[in-house]
Amino acid sequence: MASKTELLMSLRAVRQLRRVRAFYALGFVLWATSTAWTTWQSPGSRQMWASALLLAIFTGLLSVASVWLQRLRAHGTRPAHHALSRRTTTSGHAHA
């Protein structure tokens, strides 16, 4: 069984990865829109290729963050039900 500090660290990692994933998703949407607009306005231009490069970077970062989050979830790092843990600690049983 994982120690309490390991569990807290993994819960923090999950929260941080969710925030990072949301940031990367926003970047992906921004650069996808920019790439589509620039391609429509001036196909083959330097701005289009720069936008496409940034779109590829944010797509890769979003993919990696999603895979890491999936792996952390697969290891059973789900948020604890704090009300349940309080209820069991006040039941009078001693915990080692």
Buried (B, 14 or more C-beta within 10 A) or exposed (E): EEEEEEBEEBBEBBEEBEEBBEBBBEBBEBBBEBBEEBBEEEEEEEBBEBBBEBBEBBBEBBEBBBEBBEEBEEEEBEEEEEEEEEEEEEEEEEEE
